[in-house]
Amino acid sequence: LDYSDDPTTLSLAELRDFHQIPKLIINQLRWLHYLVNGKEFASKLMEIAGVVSLDIQRDIIQALPEIINDEEHNFIAMELKKLLESNSELTAACIDTWSNLNCNVEL
């Protein structure tokens, strides 16, 4: 697959493969044992989630509890709240993710 080509000339199969790349990357991130700079990584993931398509946003949100260290779960919970305020279509993904985060009772 040559990504330098015009995307409008891609076949349907090539287009499906092209849209699977973000999902494949997200799935690989789940295998990381520990993140050295977890807060910065979590911040970048949330930044990416704010600008990608709705399907990829859902994939990122649903993978967060498996990717992010427990120390960053409070931060992620607050960031998900902000993301949900800007896009209500993410309600189900956010609620599902919140149920899998280990957060302080105060949140």
Phi and psi restraints in degrees (range 20) as a CNS / XPLOR table:
assign (resid 1 and name C) (resid 2 and name N)
       (resid 2 and name CA) (resid 2 and name C) 1.0 -98.0 20.0 2
assign (resid 2 and name N) (resid 2 and name CA)
       (resid 2 and name C) (resid 3 and name N) 1.0 108.9 20.0 2
assign (resid 2 and name C) (resid 3 and name N)
       (resid 3 and name CA) (resid 3 and name C) 1.0 -77.5 20.0 2
assign (resid 3 and name N) (resid 3 and name CA)
       (resid 3 and name C) (resid 4 and name N) 1.0 -6.5 20.0 2
assign (resid 3 and name C) (resid 4 and name N)
       (resid 4 and name CA) (resid 4 and name C) 1.0 -79.7 20.0 2
assign (resid 4 and name N) (resid 4 and name CA)
       (resid 4 and name C) (resid 5 and name N) 1.0 -13.5 20.0 2
assign (resid 4 and name C) (resid 5 and name N)
       (resid 5 and name CA) (resid 5 and name C) 1.0 -70.1 20.0 2
assign (resid 5 and name N) (resid 5 and name CA)
       (resid 5 and name C) (resid 6 and name N) 1.0 160.7 20.0 2
assign (resid 5 and name C) (resid 6 and name N)
       (resid 6 and name CA) (resid 6 and name C) 1.0 -64.4 20.0 2
assign (resid 6 and name N) (resid 6 and name CA)
       (resid 6 and name C) (resid 7 and name N) 1.0 124.6 20.0 2
assign (resid 6 and name C) (resid 7 and name N)
       (resid 7 and name CA) (resid 7 and name C) 1.0 -61.0 20.0 2
assign (resid 7 and name N) (resid 7 and name CA)
       (resid 7 and name C) (resid 8 and name N) 1.0 -21.1 20.0 2
assign (resid 7 and name C) (resid 8 and name N)
       (resid 8 and name CA) (resid 8 and name C) 1.0 -74.4 20.0 2
assign (resid 8 and name N) (resid 8 and name CA)
       (resid 8 and name C) (resid 9 and name N) 1.0 -13.4 20.0 2
assign (resid 8 and name C) (resid 9 and name N)
       (resid 9 and name CA) (resid 9 and name C) 1.0 -97.6 20.0 2
assign (resid 9 and name N) (resid 9 and name CA)
       (resid 9 and name C) (resid 10 and name N) 1.0 0.0 20.0 2
assign (resid 9 and name C) (resid 10 and name N)
       (resid 10 and name CA) (resid 10 and name C) 1.0 -71.8 20.0 2
assign (resid 10 and name N) (resid 10 and name CA)
       (resid 10 and name C) (resid 11 and name N) 1.0 144.7 20.0 2
assign (resid 10 and name C) (resid 11 and name N)
       (resid 11 and name CA) (resid 11 and name C) 1.0 -73.0 20.0 2
assign (resid 11 and name N) (resid 11 and name CA)
       (resid 11 and name C) (resid 12 and name N) 1.0 167.5 20.0 2
assign (resid 11 and name C) (resid 12 and name N)
       (resid 12 and name CA) (resid 12 and name C) 1.0 -61.5 20.0 2
assign (resid 12 and name N) (resid 12 and name CA)
       (resid 12 and name C) (resid 13 and name N) 1.0 -41.2 20.0 2
assign (resid 12 and name C) (resid 13 and name N)
       (resid 13 and name CA) (resid 13 and name C) 1.0 -64.8 20.0 2
assign (resid 13 and name N) (resid 13 and name CA)
       (resid 13 and name C) (resid 14 and name N) 1.0 -42.3 20.0 2
assign (resid 13 and name C) (resid 14 and name N)
       (resid 14 and name CA) (resid 14 and name C) 1.0 -66.1 20.0 2
assign (resid 14 and name N) (resid 14 and name CA)
       (resid 14 and name C) (resid 15 and name N) 1.0 -36.8 20.0 2
assign (resid 14 and name C) (resid 15 and name N)
       (resid 15 and name CA) (resid 15 and name C) 1.0 -66.0 20.0 2
assign (resid 15 and name N) (resid 15 and name CA)
       (resid 15 and name C) (resid 16 and name N) 1.0 -41.6 20.0 2
assign (resid 15 and name C) (resid 16 and name N)
       (resid 16 and name CA) (resid 16 and name C) 1.0 -61.9 20.0 2
assign (resid 16 and name N) (resid 16 and name CA)
       (resid 16 and name C) (resid 17 and name N) 1.0 -43.5 20.0 2
assign (resid 16 and name C) (resid 17 and name N)
       (resid 17 and name CA) (resid 17 and name C) 1.0 -62.2 20.0 2
assign (resid 17 and name N) (resid 17 and name CA)
       (resid 17 and name C) (resid 18 and name N) 1.0 -41.1 20.0 2
assign (resid 17 and name C) (resid 18 and name N)
       (resid 18 and name CA) (resid 18 and name C) 1.0 -61.0 20.0 2
assign (resid 18 and name N) (resid 18 and name CA)
       (resid 18 and name C) (resid 19 and name N) 1.0 -39.4 20.0 2
assign (resid 18 and name C) (resid 19 and name N)
       (resid 19 and name CA) (resid 19 and name C) 1.0 -79.4 20.0 2
assign (resid 19 and name N) (resid 19 and name CA)
       (resid 19 and name C) (resid 20 and name N) 1.0 -11.3 20.0 2
assign (resid 19 and name C) (resid 20 and name N)
       (resid 20 and name CA) (resid 20 and name C) 1.0 -84.8 20.0 2
assign (resid 20 and name N) (resid 20 and name CA)
       (resid 20 and name C) (resid 21 and name N) 1.0 -16.5 20.0 2
assign (resid 20 and name C) (resid 21 and name N)
       (resid 21 and name CA) (resid 21 and name C) 1.0 -58.0 20.0 2
assign (resid 21 and name N) (resid 21 and name CA)
       (resid 21 and name C) (resid 22 and name N) 1.0 -48.5 20.0 2
assign (resid 21 and name C) (resid 22 and name N)
       (resid 22 and name CA) (resid 22 and name C) 1.0 -60.3 20.0 2
assign (resid 22 and name N) (resid 22 and name CA)
       (resid 22 and name C) (resid 23 and name N) 1.0 -39.4 20.0 2
assign (resid 22 and name C) (resid 23 and name N)
       (resid 23 and name CA) (resid 23 and name C) 1.0 -64.7 20.0 2
assign (resid 23 and name N) (resid 23 and name CA)
       (resid 23 and name C) (resid 24 and name N) 1.0 -39.9 20.0 2
assign (resid 23 and name C) (resid 24 and name N)
       (resid 24 and name CA) (resid 24 and name C) 1.0 -64.3 20.0 2
assign (resid 24 and name N) (resid 24 and name CA)
       (resid 24 and name C) (resid 25 and name N) 1.0 -40.3 20.0 2
assign (resid 24 and name C) (resid 25 and name N)
       (resid 25 and name CA) (resid 25 and name C) 1.0 -64.6 20.0 2
assign (resid 25 and name N) (resid 25 and name CA)
       (resid 25 and name C) (resid 26 and name N) 1.0 -45.6 20.0 2
assign (resid 25 and name C) (resid 26 and name N)
       (resid 26 and name CA) (resid 26 and name C) 1.0 -60.0 20.0 2
assign (resid 26 and name N) (resid 26 and name CA)
       (resid 26 and name C) (resid 27 and name N) 1.0 -43.0 20.0 2
assign (resid 26 and name C) (resid 27 and name N)
       (resid 27 and name CA) (resid 27 and name C) 1.0 -64.0 20.0 2
assign (resid 27 and name N) (resid 27 and name CA)
       (resid 27 and name C) (resid 28 and name N) 1.0 -33.0 20.0 2
assign (resid 27 and name C) (resid 28 and name N)
       (resid 28 and name CA) (resid 28 and name C) 1.0 -70.1 20.0 2
assign (resid 28 and name N) (resid 28 and name CA)
       (resid 28 and name C) (resid 29 and name N) 1.0 -32.2 20.0 2
assign (resid 28 and name C) (resid 29 and name N)
       (resid 29 and name CA) (resid 29 and name C) 1.0 -64.7 20.0 2
assign (resid 29 and name N) (resid 29 and name CA)
       (resid 29 and name C) (resid 30 and name N) 1.0 -25.0 20.0 2
assign (resid 29 and name C) (resid 30 and name N)
       (resid 30 and name CA) (resid 30 and name C) 1.0 -65.8 20.0 2
assign (resid 30 and name N) (resid 30 and name CA)
       (resid 30 and name C) (resid 31 and name N) 1.0 -19.6 20.0 2
assign (resid 30 and name C) (resid 31 and name N)
       (resid 31 and name CA) (resid 31 and name C) 1.0 -86.7 20.0 2
assign (resid 31 and name N) (resid 31 and name CA)
       (resid 31 and name C) (resid 32 and name N) 1.0 -6.0 20.0 2
assign (resid 31 and name C) (resid 32 and name N)
       (resid 32 and name CA) (resid 32 and name C) 1.0 -66.5 20.0 2
assign (resid 32 and name N) (resid 32 and name CA)
       (resid 32 and name C) (resid 33 and name N) 1.0 134.0 20.0 2
assign (resid 32 and name C) (resid 33 and name N)
       (resid 33 and name CA) (resid 33 and name C) 1.0 -79.1 20.0 2
assign (resid 33 and name N) (resid 33 and name CA)
       (resid 33 and name C) (resid 34 and name N) 1.0 -40.2 20.0 2
assign (resid 33 and name C) (resid 34 and name N)
       (resid 34 and name CA) (resid 34 and name C) 1.0 -156.2 20.0 2
assign (resid 34 and name N) (resid 34 and name CA)
       (resid 34 and name C) (resid 35 and name N) 1.0 140.6 20.0 2
assign (resid 34 and name C) (resid 35 and name N)
       (resid 35 and name CA) (resid 35 and name C) 1.0 -100.0 20.0 2
assign (resid 35 and name N) (resid 35 and name CA)
       (resid 35 and name C) (resid 36 and name N) 1.0 129.3 20.0 2
assign (resid 35 and name C) (resid 36 and name N)
       (resid 36 and name CA) (resid 36 and name C) 1.0 -68.8 20.0 2
assign (resid 36 and name N) (resid 36 and name CA)
       (resid 36 and name C) (resid 37 and name N) 1.0 -47.7 20.0 2
assign (resid 36 and name C) (resid 37 and name N)
       (resid 37 and name CA) (resid 37 and name C) 1.0 -115.3 20.0 2
assign (resid 37 and name N) (resid 37 and name CA)
       (resid 37 and name C) (resid 38 and name N) 1.0 74.1 20.0 2
assign (resid 37 and name C) (resid 38 and name N)
       (resid 38 and name CA) (resid 38 and name C) 1.0 -62.2 20.0 2
assign (resid 38 and name N) (resid 38 and name CA)
       (resid 38 and name C) (resid 39 and name N) 1.0 -39.2 20.0 2
assign (resid 38 and name C) (resid 39 and name N)
       (resid 39 and name CA) (resid 39 and name C) 1.0 -66.6 20.0 2
assign (resid 39 and name N) (resid 39 and name CA)
       (resid 39 and name C) (resid 40 and name N) 1.0 -43.0 20.0 2
assign (resid 39 and name C) (resid 40 and name N)
       (resid 40 and name CA) (resid 40 and name C) 1.0 -65.4 20.0 2
assign (resid 40 and name N) (resid 40 and name CA)
       (resid 40 and name C) (resid 41 and name N) 1.0 -41.1 20.0 2
assign (resid 40 and name C) (resid 41 and name N)
       (resid 41 and name CA) (resid 41 and name C) 1.0 -63.9 20.0 2
assign (resid 41 and name N) (resid 41 and name CA)
       (resid 41 and name C) (resid 42 and name N) 1.0 -43.8 20.0 2
assign (resid 41 and name C) (resid 42 and name N)
       (resid 42 and name CA) (resid 42 and name C) 1.0 -61.9 20.0 2
assign (resid 42 and name N) (resid 42 and name CA)
       (resid 42 and name C) (resid 43 and name N) 1.0 -40.9 20.0 2
assign (resid 42 and name C) (resid 43 and name N)
       (resid 43 and name CA) (resid 43 and name C) 1.0 -62.5 20.0 2
assign (resid 43 and name N) (resid 43 and name CA)
       (resid 43 and name C) (resid 44 and name N) 1.0 -43.4 20.0 2
assign (resid 43 and name C) (resid 44 and name N)
       (resid 44 and name CA) (resid 44 and name C) 1.0 -66.4 20.0 2
assign (resid 44 and name N) (resid 44 and name CA)
       (resid 44 and name C) (resid 45 and name N) 1.0 -40.5 20.0 2
assign (resid 44 and name C) (resid 45 and name N)
       (resid 45 and name CA) (resid 45 and name C) 1.0 -61.5 20.0 2
assign (resid 45 and name N) (resid 45 and name CA)
       (resid 45 and name C) (resid 46 and name N) 1.0 -41.8 20.0 2
assign (resid 45 and name C) (resid 46 and name N)
       (resid 46 and name CA) (resid 46 and name C) 1.0 -68.8 20.0 2
assign (resid 46 and name N) (resid 46 and name CA)
       (resid 46 and name C) (resid 47 and name N) 1.0 -33.9 20.0 2
assign (resid 46 and name C) (resid 47 and name N)
       (resid 47 and name CA) (resid 47 and name C) 1.0 -64.0 20.0 2
assign (resid 47 and name N) (resid 47 and name CA)
       (resid 47 and name C) (resid 48 and name N) 1.0 -43.7 20.0 2
assign (resid 47 and name C) (resid 48 and name N)
       (resid 48 and name CA) (resid 48 and name C) 1.0 -64.2 20.0 2
assign (resid 48 and name N) (resid 48 and name CA)
       (resid 48 and name C) (resid 49 and name N) 1.0 -42.1 20.0 2
assign (resid 48 and name C) (resid 49 and name N)
       (resid 49 and name CA) (resid 49 and name C) 1.0 -61.3 20.0 2
assign (resid 49 and name N) (resid 49 and name CA)
       (resid 49 and name C) (resid 50 and name N) 1.0 -25.2 20.0 2
assign (resid 49 and name C) (resid 50 and name N)
       (resid 50 and name CA) (resid 50 and name C) 1.0 -76.8 20.0 2
assign (resid 50 and name N) (resid 50 and name CA)
       (resid 50 and name C) (resid 51 and name N) 1.0 -13.6 20.0 2
assign (resid 50 and name C) (resid 51 and name N)
       (resid 51 and name CA) (resid 51 and name C) 1.0 -123.3 20.0 2
assign (resid 51 and name N) (resid 51 and name CA)
       (resid 51 and name C) (resid 52 and name N) 1.0 -2.0 20.0 2
assign (resid 51 and name C) (resid 52 and name N)
       (resid 52 and name CA) (resid 52 and name C) 1.0 -95.4 20.0 2
assign (resid 52 and name N) (resid 52 and name CA)
       (resid 52 and name C) (resid 53 and name N) 1.0 176.2 20.0 2
assign (resid 52 and name C) (resid 53 and name N)
       (resid 53 and name CA) (resid 53 and name C) 1.0 -65.2 20.0 2
assign (resid 53 and name N) (resid 53 and name CA)
       (resid 53 and name C) (resid 54 and name N) 1.0 163.3 20.0 2
assign (resid 53 and name C) (resid 54 and name N)
       (resid 54 and name CA) (resid 54 and name C) 1.0 -60.1 20.0 2
assign (resid 54 and name N) (resid 54 and name CA)
       (resid 54 and name C) (resid 55 and name N) 1.0 -41.2 20.0 2
assign (resid 54 and name C) (resid 55 and name N)
       (resid 55 and name CA) (resid 55 and name C) 1.0 -63.2 20.0 2
assign (resid 55 and name N) (resid 55 and name CA)
       (resid 55 and name C) (resid 56 and name N) 1.0 -43.2 20.0 2
assign (resid 55 and name C) (resid 56 and name N)
       (resid 56 and name CA) (resid 56 and name C) 1.0 -69.9 20.0 2
assign (resid 56 and name N) (resid 56 and name CA)
       (resid 56 and name C) (resid 57 and name N) 1.0 -35.7 20.0 2
assign (resid 56 and name C) (resid 57 and name N)
       (resid 57 and name CA) (resid 57 and name C) 1.0 -57.2 20.0 2
assign (resid 57 and name N) (resid 57 and name CA)
       (resid 57 and name C) (resid 58 and name N) 1.0 -46.6 20.0 2
assign (resid 57 and name C) (resid 58 and name N)
       (resid 58 and name CA) (resid 58 and name C) 1.0 -61.7 20.0 2
assign (resid 58 and name N) (resid 58 and name CA)
       (resid 58 and name C) (resid 59 and name N) 1.0 -42.5 20.0 2
assign (resid 58 and name C) (resid 59 and name N)
       (resid 59 and name CA) (resid 59 and name C) 1.0 -61.4 20.0 2
assign (resid 59 and name N) (resid 59 and name CA)
       (resid 59 and name C) (resid 60 and name N) 1.0 -44.6 20.0 2
assign (resid 59 and name C) (resid 60 and name N)
       (resid 60 and name CA) (resid 60 and name C) 1.0 -63.4 20.0 2
assign (resid 60 and name N) (resid 60 and name CA)
       (resid 60 and name C) (resid 61 and name N) 1.0 -48.5 20.0 2
assign (resid 60 and name C) (resid 61 and name N)
       (resid 61 and name CA) (resid 61 and name C) 1.0 -59.9 20.0 2
assign (resid 61 and name N) (resid 61 and name CA)
       (resid 61 and name C) (resid 62 and name N) 1.0 -44.7 20.0 2
assign (resid 61 and name C) (resid 62 and name N)
       (resid 62 and name CA) (resid 62 and name C) 1.0 -69.7 20.0 2
assign (resid 62 and name N) (resid 62 and name CA)
       (resid 62 and name C) (resid 63 and name N) 1.0 -23.4 20.0 2
assign (resid 62 and name C) (resid 63 and name N)
       (resid 63 and name CA) (resid 63 and name C) 1.0 -88.0 20.0 2
assign (resid 63 and name N) (resid 63 and name CA)
       (resid 63 and name C) (resid 64 and name N) 1.0 -14.0 20.0 2
assign (resid 63 and name C) (resid 64 and name N)
       (resid 64 and name CA) (resid 64 and name C) 1.0 -53.8 20.0 2
assign (resid 64 and name N) (resid 64 and name CA)
       (resid 64 and name C) (resid 65 and name N) 1.0 -46.7 20.0 2
assign (resid 64 and name C) (resid 65 and name N)
       (resid 65 and name CA) (resid 65 and name C) 1.0 -60.5 20.0 2
assign (resid 65 and name N) (resid 65 and name CA)
       (resid 65 and name C) (resid 66 and name N) 1.0 -27.9 20.0 2
assign (resid 65 and name C) (resid 66 and name N)
       (resid 66 and name CA) (resid 66 and name C) 1.0 -85.2 20.0 2
assign (resid 66 and name N) (resid 66 and name CA)
       (resid 66 and name C) (resid 67 and name N) 1.0 -23.2 20.0 2
assign (resid 66 and name C) (resid 67 and name N)
       (resid 67 and name CA) (resid 67 and name C) 1.0 -93.0 20.0 2
assign (resid 67 and name N) (resid 67 and name CA)
       (resid 67 and name C) (resid 68 and name N) 1.0 -45.8 20.0 2
assign (resid 67 and name C) (resid 68 and name N)
       (resid 68 and name CA) (resid 68 and name C) 1.0 -83.8 20.0 2
assign (resid 68 and name N) (resid 68 and name CA)
       (resid 68 and name C) (resid 69 and name N) 1.0 140.2 20.0 2
assign (resid 68 and name C) (resid 69 and name N)
       (resid 69 and name CA) (resid 69 and name C) 1.0 -62.3 20.0 2
assign (resid 69 and name N) (resid 69 and name CA)
       (resid 69 and name C) (resid 70 and name N) 1.0 151.1 20.0 2
assign (resid 69 and name C) (resid 70 and name N)
       (resid 70 and name CA) (resid 70 and name C) 1.0 -57.5 20.0 2
assign (resid 70 and name N) (resid 70 and name CA)
       (resid 70 and name C) (resid 71 and name N) 1.0 -30.2 20.0 2
assign (resid 70 and name C) (resid 71 and name N)
       (resid 71 and name CA) (resid 71 and name C) 1.0 -63.7 20.0 2
assign (resid 71 and name N) (resid 71 and name CA)
       (resid 71 and name C) (resid 72 and name N) 1.0 -22.9 20.0 2
assign (resid 71 and name C) (resid 72 and name N)
       (resid 72 and name CA) (resid 72 and name C) 1.0 -100.2 20.0 2
assign (resid 72 and name N) (resid 72 and name CA)
       (resid 72 and name C) (resid 73 and name N) 1.0 4.3 20.0 2
assign (resid 72 and name C) (resid 73 and name N)
       (resid 73 and name CA) (resid 73 and name C) 1.0 -64.2 20.0 2
assign (resid 73 and name N) (resid 73 and name CA)
       (resid 73 and name C) (resid 74 and name N) 1.0 -36.4 20.0 2
assign (resid 73 and name C) (resid 74 and name N)
       (resid 74 and name CA) (resid 74 and name C) 1.0 -62.6 20.0 2
assign (resid 74 and name N) (resid 74 and name CA)
       (resid 74 and name C) (resid 75 and name N) 1.0 -44.0 20.0 2
assign (resid 74 and name C) (resid 75 and name N)
       (resid 75 and name CA) (resid 75 and name C) 1.0 -60.2 20.0 2
assign (resid 75 and name N) (resid 75 and name CA)
       (resid 75 and name C) (resid 76 and name N) 1.0 -45.6 20.0 2
assign (resid 75 and name C) (resid 76 and name N)
       (resid 76 and name CA) (resid 76 and name C) 1.0 -62.8 20.0 2
assign (resid 76 and name N) (resid 76 and name CA)
       (resid 76 and name C) (resid 77 and name N) 1.0 -40.7 20.0 2
assign (resid 76 and name C) (resid 77 and name N)
       (resid 77 and name CA) (resid 77 and name C) 1.0 -60.2 20.0 2
assign (resid 77 and name N) (resid 77 and name CA)
       (resid 77 and name C) (resid 78 and name N) 1.0 -42.1 20.0 2
assign (resid 77 and name C) (resid 78 and name N)
       (resid 78 and name CA) (resid 78 and name C) 1.0 -69.0 20.0 2
assign (resid 78 and name N) (resid 78 and name CA)
       (resid 78 and name C) (resid 79 and name N) 1.0 -39.4 20.0 2
assign (resid 78 and name C) (resid 79 and name N)
       (resid 79 and name CA) (resid 79 and name C) 1.0 -66.3 20.0 2
assign (resid 79 and name N) (resid 79 and name CA)
       (resid 79 and name C) (resid 80 and name N) 1.0 -37.2 20.0 2
assign (resid 79 and name C) (resid 80 and name N)
       (resid 80 and name CA) (resid 80 and name C) 1.0 -64.2 20.0 2
assign (resid 80 and name N) (resid 80 and name CA)
       (resid 80 and name C) (resid 81 and name N) 1.0 -36.5 20.0 2
assign (resid 80 and name C) (resid 81 and name N)
       (resid 81 and name CA) (resid 81 and name C) 1.0 -61.3 20.0 2
assign (resid 81 and name N) (resid 81 and name CA)
       (resid 81 and name C) (resid 82 and name N) 1.0 -44.1 20.0 2
assign (resid 81 and name C) (resid 82 and name N)
       (resid 82 and name CA) (resid 82 and name C) 1.0 -63.5 20.0 2
assign (resid 82 and name N) (resid 82 and name CA)
       (resid 82 and name C) (resid 83 and name N) 1.0 -42.8 20.0 2
assign (resid 82 and name C) (resid 83 and name N)
       (resid 83 and name CA) (resid 83 and name C) 1.0 -64.6 20.0 2
assign (resid 83 and name N) (resid 83 and name CA)
       (resid 83 and name C) (resid 84 and name N) 1.0 -39.9 20.0 2
assign (resid 83 and name C) (resid 84 and name N)
       (resid 84 and name CA) (resid 84 and name C) 1.0 -66.6 20.0 2
assign (resid 84 and name N) (resid 84 and name CA)
       (resid 84 and name C) (resid 85 and name N) 1.0 -35.8 20.0 2
assign (resid 84 and name C) (resid 85 and name N)
       (resid 85 and name CA) (resid 85 and name C) 1.0 -64.1 20.0 2
assign (resid 85 and name N) (resid 85 and name CA)
       (resid 85 and name C) (resid 86 and name N) 1.0 -28.4 20.0 2
assign (resid 85 and name C) (resid 86 and name N)
       (resid 86 and name CA) (resid 86 and name C) 1.0 -90.9 20.0 2
assign (resid 86 and name N) (resid 86 and name CA)
       (resid 86 and name C) (resid 87 and name N) 1.0 -17.1 20.0 2
assign (resid 86 and name C) (resid 87 and name N)
       (resid 87 and name CA) (resid 87 and name C) 1.0 -150.7 20.0 2
assign (resid 87 and name N) (resid 87 and name CA)
       (resid 87 and name C) (resid 88 and name N) 1.0 101.3 20.0 2
assign (resid 87 and name C) (resid 88 and name N)
       (resid 88 and name CA) (resid 88 and name C) 1.0 -71.9 20.0 2
assign (resid 88 and name N) (resid 88 and name CA)
       (resid 88 and name C) (resid 89 and name N) 1.0 -12.0 20.0 2
assign (resid 88 and name C) (resid 89 and name N)
       (resid 89 and name CA) (resid 89 and name C) 1.0 -69.0 20.0 2
assign (resid 89 and name N) (resid 89 and name CA)
       (resid 89 and name C) (resid 90 and name N) 1.0 -11.1 20.0 2
assign (resid 89 and name C) (resid 90 and name N)
       (resid 90 and name CA) (resid 90 and name C) 1.0 -95.2 20.0 2
assign (resid 90 and name N) (resid 90 and name CA)
       (resid 90 and name C) (resid 91 and name N) 1.0 10.6 20.0 2
assign (resid 90 and name C) (resid 91 and name N)
       (resid 91 and name CA) (resid 91 and name C) 1.0 -55.8 20.0 2
assign (resid 91 and name N) (resid 91 and name CA)
       (resid 91 and name C) (resid 92 and name N) 1.0 -52.2 20.0 2
assign (resid 91 and name C) (resid 92 and name N)
       (resid 92 and name CA) (resid 92 and name C) 1.0 -61.8 20.0 2
assign (resid 92 and name N) (resid 92 and name CA)
       (resid 92 and name C) (resid 93 and name N) 1.0 -43.9 20.0 2
assign (resid 92 and name C) (resid 93 and name N)
       (resid 93 and name CA) (resid 93 and name C) 1.0 -64.6 20.0 2
assign (resid 93 and name N) (resid 93 and name CA)
       (resid 93 and name C) (resid 94 and name N) 1.0 -41.3 20.0 2
assign (resid 93 and name C) (resid 94 and name N)
       (resid 94 and name CA) (resid 94 and name C) 1.0 -66.3 20.0 2
assign (resid 94 and name N) (resid 94 and name CA)
       (resid 94 and name C) (resid 95 and name N) 1.0 -45.1 20.0 2
assign (resid 94 and name C) (resid 95 and name N)
       (resid 95 and name CA) (resid 95 and name C) 1.0 -63.1 20.0 2
assign (resid 95 and name N) (resid 95 and name CA)
       (resid 95 and name C) (resid 96 and name N) 1.0 -42.4 20.0 2
assign (resid 95 and name C) (resid 96 and name N)
       (resid 96 and name CA) (resid 96 and name C) 1.0 -61.7 20.0 2
assign (resid 96 and name N) (resid 96 and name CA)
       (resid 96 and name C) (resid 97 and name N) 1.0 -42.3 20.0 2
assign (resid 96 and name C) (resid 97 and name N)
       (resid 97 and name CA) (resid 97 and name C) 1.0 -69.0 20.0 2
assign (resid 97 and name N) (resid 97 and name CA)
       (resid 97 and name C) (resid 98 and name N) 1.0 -42.6 20.0 2
assign (resid 97 and name C) (resid 98 and name N)
       (resid 98 and name CA) (resid 98 and name C) 1.0 -57.4 20.0 2
assign (resid 98 and name N) (resid 98 and name CA)
       (resid 98 and name C) (resid 99 and name N) 1.0 -36.1 20.0 2
assign (resid 98 and name C) (resid 99 and name N)
       (resid 99 and name CA) (resid 99 and name C) 1.0 -69.0 20.0 2
assign (resid 99 and name N) (resid 99 and name CA)
       (resid 99 and name C) (resid 100 and name N) 1.0 -17.4 20.0 2
assign (resid 99 and name C) (resid 100 and name N)
       (resid 100 and name CA) (resid 100 and name C) 1.0 -104.5 20.0 2
assign (resid 100 and name N) (resid 100 and name CA)
       (resid 100 and name C) (resid 101 and name N) 1.0 4.3 20.0 2
assign (resid 100 and name C) (resid 101 and name N)
       (resid 101 and name CA) (resid 101 and name C) 1.0 -94.3 20.0 2
assign (resid 101 and name N) (resid 101 and name CA)
       (resid 101 and name C) (resid 102 and name N) 1.0 148.3 20.0 2
assign (resid 101 and name C) (resid 102 and name N)
       (resid 102 and name CA) (resid 102 and name C) 1.0 -100.3 20.0 2
assign (resid 102 and name N) (resid 102 and name CA)
       (resid 102 and name C) (resid 103 and name N) 1.0 93.0 20.0 2
assign (resid 102 and name C) (resid 103 and name N)
       (resid 103 and name CA) (resid 103 and name C) 1.0 -112.8 20.0 2
assign (resid 103 and name N) (resid 103 and name CA)
       (resid 103 and name C) (resid 104 and name N) 1.0 162.7 20.0 2
assign (resid 103 and name C) (resid 104 and name N)
       (resid 104 and name CA) (resid 104 and name C) 1.0 -65.8 20.0 2
assign (resid 104 and name N) (resid 104 and name CA)
       (resid 104 and name C) (resid 105 and name N) 1.0 153.1 20.0 2
assign (resid 104 and name C) (resid 105 and name N)
       (resid 105 and name CA) (resid 105 and name C) 1.0 -64.3 20.0 2
assign (resid 105 and name N) (resid 105 and name CA)
       (resid 105 and name C) (resid 106 and name N) 1.0 -30.0 20.0 2
assign (resid 105 and name C) (resid 106 and name N)
       (resid 106 and name CA) (resid 106 and name C) 1.0 -62.1 20.0 2
assign (resid 106 and name N) (resid 106 and name CA)
       (resid 106 and name C) (resid 107 and name N) 1.0 -28.0 20.0 2
